Amino acid sequence: MRANTWAGRNKVEVRDVPDPKILNKRDAIVRITSTAICGSDLHLVDGYVPTMQDGDVMGHEFMGEVIEVGSGVSADRLRVGDRVVVPFPIACGACAACAAELYSCCENTNPNAGIAEKMFGHPVAGIFGYSHLTGGFAGGQAQYARVPFADVGPLKIESELTDEQVLFLSDILPTGYMGAEMCDIQPSDVVAVWGAGPVGQFAMDSARVLGAAKVIAIDKEPYRLRMAEQAGHIPVDFDEVDVRSRLLELTGGRGPDKCIDAVGMEATHGSAHIAAYDRVKQAVRSETERPHALRQAIMSCRSGGVVSVIGVYGGFLDKFPAGAWMNRSLTLRTGQCHVQRYMKPLLQRIERGELDPTRIITHTLPLDEAERGFEMFKNKQDNCEKVVLKP
């Protein structure tokens, strides 16, 4: 089959790779009809997530048709011919983490748990197409994928909704929603979101759906800010204004009630010397993150507020404002998304017209053009917000 593979730092390559096979009785094989390039895929391409190997199949946002199921998968749960969206964390459904609906912390699905323990203190769940740190599972930017624990993960789509309407239930829509949910939004709340990429856009939409009085979008790319403004959010360009000062103006001097970091480890900063400081430290691996958005969110949030972190971080950062966090009674919440928890409720919101995931799609390409898609997305060419690939 054809698949998009990691071919070294700053390089992906579509290659012929072996077709997946059933390896465990709870597996299923899915013929992929739509997949996507995620912002966190760029962390792999840029070389900031360790343990990637040449030829690893990338991608963790995908959906398609079940063409084979293992003997341990009940026909009541999944059968050949079902149309499914596959969540990016692989969860067993039986461990203590899964029982608590903390699916991205599953204790049983990462065969390389020892590596994760060294990095994070405890193991994390297996993830499709996201390094050997999270299990080395082949991803979904391919014609076919093996789905372990298929009786736990995939969500059947039984309506006439298009792939584009439901594809992002695999990751970025639940991730954005969880970021807003962790804020415990009240009707009077002002919510500021750092990053107007796909996850940030969905965090903004989710904050609105959950009742925020005002949602502020912080980015520097004009097309991203326009997209957020068209959706009813207030744009702030960090290249043009001092973000904290502007947020104080918009909130009567108090700061946002809730702040969401939807950027993560490769943030940029409007001040050249501050941006250069962290870029150099990251380049020489004296830190793994450029935490501009996180620092700014903590310093900008009103006292007693909540900072929700859904941007991906992988290791260690410098200059964390622990004093502001502790002395101003801020609550910091975070986590890889527990996607399985949110898929059905968000599908219902899509069906009711409360959320429109298609609004962020700017490019649709055949799988064989994945390399061009990565180049456009990474370098923000042609106003590229989200790339969907068709195998």
Beta strands, then each sheet from edge to edge (+ up, - down):
strand 1: 2-6
strand 2: 12-16
strand 3: 28-36
strand 4: 62-69
strand 5: 83-86
strand 6: 89-90
strand 7: 126-127
strand 8: 144-147
strand 9: 155-156
strand 10: 190-194
strand 11: 214-219
strand 12: 234-237
strand 13: 258-261
strand 14: 306-309
strand 15: 331-334
strand 16: 363-366
strand 17: 387-390
sheet 1: 1+ 2-
sheet 2: 8+ 3- 4+ 5- 9+
sheet 3: 8+ 3- 17+ 16+
sheet 4: 6+ 7-
sheet 5: 12+ 11+ 10+ 13+ 14+ 15+
end
